[in-house]
Amino acid sequence: MNYNETVNWMFQQLPMYQNQGATAYRKDLTNTILLAKQLGNPEENLRCIHVAGTNGKGSTSHMLASILQEAGYQVGLYTSPHLKDFRERIKINGIEISEDFVNDFVAQHRSFFEENNLSFFEMTVGLAFDYFKKKKVAIAIIEVGMGGRLDSTNIITPIVSVITNIGFDHTAFLGNTHESIASEKAGIIKHKIPTVIGQYTTETKPVFERIALQNEAALYFASDNINQAYDSPLLGNYQYHNKRTVLQTIQVLRSTTEFQIQEEHIANGFMNVIKNTGLQGRWQKLQEHPTVICDTAHNVDGLQIVLAQVLNQEFKQLHLVLGVVNDKDLEEILPLFPKNAVYYFCKPNISRGLEAETLKEKARTFRLNGNVYNSVSEAYEDAKKNAVTEDLIFIGGSTFVVAEIL
C-alpha cells in the first residue's frame, strides 16, 4: 500500500476515537503493553515529558518542544488529534514523520494489529515511540490523548509530568466532578517523578497533593510560582496560563536534569513556536478586512475564554461559523455563545459530526439564529460573502471544523 492507502486502512479498520467516539475508547492498557512488548519496549529508551490536562495540552507541548529545540536538542513531539494529515501527530524538530516510515511500520505489524484488535490510538502511540527510539531523540514531549490513568501513552516513565488544568470534558469516561476528572488526569503522576500543575481549584488541589504524596513525587504549582513576560505569536488569552505551565516545567528540567536551557532559548522558543513546531488552530488569524479568526476550543472551559476574547474585539457585525461533534453537551456550550451574531451552522466532515439542522434547531432555543449549510467550506464562503470589511468572522466549535478551513 502507498501512504494514502495505509492511512485510509488505519482510519477504516481500527477503532478511532476521532471518528467514532465512545466505541473506540479502551479502558485499560493491556493492548498498549502488548504492543510495546512486540516493538521491544521502545518507551524504555526514551526520555519524556508527559503532558495531560483538559485544555492547553497541545499548546503547552508545542511550546516545550520549541524551547528545547532552541536549546539545540533533537525533540520528538507526539500530539493528537491532527488537523489535516495524520503525520502531524508525530514530529521531530517540527518535521513530520515520513510517509515511508508509516507505511513500513503498518506493513510490518499489520497482522499483529488485526490479531489483537488494536485501536487506532494504541497503534499510533506504538508508532510514535518506535519512531522516536529509532531516531534517537534527546527528549520526547508526549501529549495524553484522553484522561491520563488509562491513556495509551501512560506506559512511559517521564522525567517530568505536567497537568495543565482540569475542566469538564469527556465526562462519560472521566467522571462528572472536578475531583474525579483530576484523579484520572493525575494517573500520570509516577513514583518520585516531579510533577507540574498548571492551574488548580479548591476541589482539584487536594487530589493532586494526595496522589503525589502516595508516589513521593515533588509537586510544583505553576500558578503560584511563575510570572511570565515572554512574547509569543500565540495570541489566545488562555496562553497566559499555558506559558506559566511551560516556564515551571523548564525550571524543573533545569534543576533536576542535565538539560542546558538558557534564557535566550526560552525567549526564542516562545517567539518561534509556530515556525519551530508547525502549531496551528490556536486563535489563528486567517485574514483581515474582514478579520477571520479560528480556534479549536470545544469544551466549556476553553470556549468561555475564547468567546470572551471574541467579544473583546472591535467589529461591526460578528459572523460565527459553528459546527460540533454529536457527543457534545449542547445544553452546556450553546449558552456561552453571543445572541447578536449571525450563525452559519455546519457539520464537520467526520462520522461523529452533528447534523447542521439539529444544531440549528437546538441553537434556536438559546436565541442563536442563522442558516444551515451542506459543508464547513460552504458556510465559511457564505460568511465571507456576507461580511463587510469592519466585520469579524469566527470559526470554531470543534477541532474538525477548524481543520476543514485550514
N, C-alpha and C positions, 0 to 999 in steps of 0.2 A: 504494500500500500504506500502511496505517496503521503505527504504530510496532511493534506486536506482530508484524505480518506481515513487516515489514522485518527485525526481529531473527531471526525464525524462518527467513527466507530466508538470512540470513547464516550461521546455525548449520548449515543443511541443505546449502547449495550450495557452501560454501567449506571447504577443509581447516582443521580447528580442533584444535590440539593438546589443548585442554582435554577434548574429547570423544574424539578419535581416537588420540592418542598419536603413535607414531613416524611413521606415514604422513603426518602433517601437517607434519613438520619439514622446513624448507628449508635447504640447506647453503650458500647464497650470498646476496648482497644484490642480485642482478640485478633481481629484480622490485620490490624496495623502491625502488631507484634509479629504475627506470622509472616507478613511481607518483609518486614525488616530483617528477620532471620534469613529469608530467601535471598535477600540482597547482601548478606554478610554484615548486617547491622551497621550501615554507614553512619548513622546518627552518633555512634560511639566515638567516631573520629572527628566530630565537628565541635567547634566552639561556637556557642549560640547565645543570642539574646532572644528570649521568648516574650512575645507581646500579646496580651489579652485585653479585654475591655469591651464595653458596649459600643462606644463611639471613639473615633480617633486612632484606632489601631493602625490603619493604613498610613495616615499622615505621620504618626509617630515613628513607624517602621521606616518610612522613606527618609525622614529627617535624620534618624540614627545612621542609616546606611550612607547618606550623603556626607555626614561629618566624618565617618570612618574612611570613606573614600578620599576625602580631602587630606586625611592624615596619612595617606599612602598605602592603605590596606586593600587587599582584594576581598570584596564584600559580597556574599551571597544574600539575596533578598527573596523571600517567599511570602507572597500575599495572595489574597482572594477577596472577591471574585475578580475576573478580568473584565475589561470593558469591551475590547474589540477582538483580541487574539488570545487564545489560551496561553501562549508563551509569555504574556505579560506577567503571569504568576511567578515565574522563575527567572531571575536575572542575576548576573554577576557584574558589578560596577555599571549598572544601568543597561547592560546588553542582554537581550532576551536569549534564553536557551535556544539552541539551534533546532531547526526542523529535523535534521538528521538524527540528533540525539533523541528527540521524542519518538521518531519512527523506530529507531533501533531498540529503544527501551521497551516499547509496546510489543514489537515483534518478538523480542527475546522472552518476554514474560507473559504473553497473551494467554497461553494455555493455563498458566498458574492463576491469572486473574479470573478466568472463566470457571476453573475447577473450584475456586474458593469464594466465588461470588463477591469479589471485592467491589467496594463502592468507588465512584469517580474520585471522591476526595481522598480516600485511602491510597488509591493508586497514585494520585498526583503528589501526595506527601512523600511516598516512596521514591518517585521520580526526582523530586527536589533534593532529597537527602543523598541519593545516589550521585546526582549531578554535582552537588557541592563537594562531596567527598572526592570524586574523580578529578575535579578541577582544583582541588587543594586550596579552597578559600581560607583566608586567615580567620574570618568570622562570618557567621550567617545570622541574619535577622529573620526570625520565624514568626509570622503572624498566625495567631489562632484563628481557625475557621468559625467555630461557634462554641461558646461556653469556655471550657478550659479543662476541667477534670477528665472528661471523656472525649475530648477532641483528639483527632488522629495525630496532631503534632505533639501530643503530650507524652511521647516516649523519650523525649530528649531530656538531658540534664544540662541546663544552660549555665552560663557564668553569671547572668543576671536575669531575673524575671521582672516583667513590667505589667501592671494592670492600670489601664488609663482611667477608667471610670466605670460606674455601674448605673444602668438605666433599664427601662422596660423594653425588651426586645426578645423575640423567640421564647416567650413566656411558657408556651406549651411544653418546651423541653427543659427550660432552666428554672422554672418556678415563677410565681406571680407576686413575690415580695422582693424588696431590695436585698434583704438578708439572704434569701435562698439563691438569688442570682449571684450575689457576691461569693457565696460559698462555692458555687460551680466555677466561677472565674478564678477563685483562689486555689483551685485544684492544680494550678501550675506552680504553686509555691513548693520548692523542693528542699530537702534536708541541707541546712547550712548554706543555702544559696541566697545571696542578698536580693531583696525584692523592693521594687519601686512602685508606689501607689500614686497615680496622678491626681485624682480627686476622690474624696470620700465624703460620707454623710454620717450623721449620728447613728444611723442604722448599720452602715457597712463597716465603719472603722473597727468595732469590736470583733467582727467576723475576721477581718484581715489580721488583727492582733492575735486572736486565738489560734488561727491556723499557722501563722508564722511562729508563734511560741511552740506549738506542737512539733514544728520542723526545725527549731533552733535557727531560724532564718532572720537575719537582720532586716528591719523594715524601715523604709525611707518614705516620708510623705512629702512629695514634691510641692504641693500647695502650701505647706507650712514653711518650707526651707528655701524656695527658689523665687527670685525675682528675675524676669527675663527682659532683656532690652536689645534683642537682635532683630535686624531687618530680614524680611523674607518675602518672596513673591507670593506666598500663600496668604491670601488676604481675608480669609474667613475669620470672623470674630472668635470662633472656637479654637483657632490655632494658638491663641494665647496660652491656654491650658496645656495643649499638646507640647508646645515649646518648653514649658516648665518641666513637663514629664521627661522630655528628651535631655534637658540640662541636668536634671537629677541623675538620670541614668549614666550620662557621661561622667559626672562626678564620681559615681560608684565605680565605673570602669577604671578611672584614673587611680583610684585609691586602693583597689583590690586586685588589679591585674597589671600586666606589663605593657598594656597598650599605651602608646605615647600619643596623646591628643593635646595639641596646643590651642591657645586662644584663637589664633588665626584659622585653624581648622574648623573650629566651632562656627565662627562668623561666616566663613566661606561655605561651610556645609549648609547652613540655613539659607544663605543667599542663592546658592546654586542647586538647591534641592530638585527643582524641576529639570534642569539641564543634566544633573548627575544621575537621576533615577527614572525620569520619564513620568513622574506622577501627574495624573490628570483628574479632572472632575471635582476638584475642591474649590468652591467659589471661583470658578474659572470664567473669565470674561471672554466671550467669543467675538464680539464686535461692539462698536459704538454707533450711535445715531441711526437707529435706536440702540440703546445698550442691551446686550444679551448676556445673561449670566446663567450658568448651570451649576448644580451642586448635587452630590449623591446622597445627601442626608435623607433618611427614610423612616426613622422612628421618632417618637415623641420628643425625646431629649435633643436629638440633632435638629429636628425641624423647628423647634421653638427658637433655637439660637439663629438658625439660618433665616427664618421668616422675619424675625425681629430686625435682622440686618437688611433684608429686602426692603422692609417698610421704612428703614432709615435712609434709603437712597432718595435722590431727587428725581422725580419723574412726573409727567403729566397724567399718564394712564398706565396701570400695571396690567400686563398680559401674562397669564400663567398657563404654561403647557404642563399638564398634570397627568401622570399615569402611575399605577401602583400594581403590586402583586396581589393575588387573590386571598392570601392569608393575612393581609394587613388589617388591623383593627381600625376600621374607618370611624367608629364612634370616638376613638381617641385622637386621631390625627386631623380629621376634617375641621373640627372646631378651631384649630390653630390657624387656618388659612383666612386671609382677609376677604371680606364680603364685597368690597368695592373693586375687585379685579374682574377682568374678562377671562373666562376659563376656556381652555381648549383641551377637552377630555380625550385621552387616547389609551390604547392598550400596548404595553411593551411586547415585543415580538418573541415571547417565550411562552411555554405551555402554562406557566404559573401566572401569566398576566391576567389581570382582572378586566373583564369586558368593559369597554368605554361607556356603553349605555348604562350598565349597572353603576359605574362610578358616578355618572352624571345624575342618575336618579337619587342616589344616596347623598350626593353633594347638594342637591336642591333642598333637601330637608334642613341643611345648615345655611341656606340662602346663598349658596355659591352657584352662579349661573354661567352657562356657556354652551358650546356646541360639541357634538361628538364627531370624531374623525376616525378614518379607517386605519391610520398608522401614526406613529410619532412624527415622522417626517412631514406628513400632510398637515398635522396640527401645527408644527413649527412654521411651515411655509405660510400658512394662513395667518398666523400671529405676526410674522414679518410683513405680510401684505397689509394687515390692518393697522400696524403700529406707525406712528409718526416719529420724527427724529427725537422728540423730547420724551418718548415713552421708554418703559423698561419691560423687557421680556425675560421672565424667569422660567427655567426648565428644570423640573425635578419631580420628587415623589418616589423615585426608585432609581437605583443604580443602573437599571436596564434601560430606562428612558434616556438618561444621560448618555449611555453607551451608544444608542442609536443616532444621537445627534453628533457625537464626536467621531 
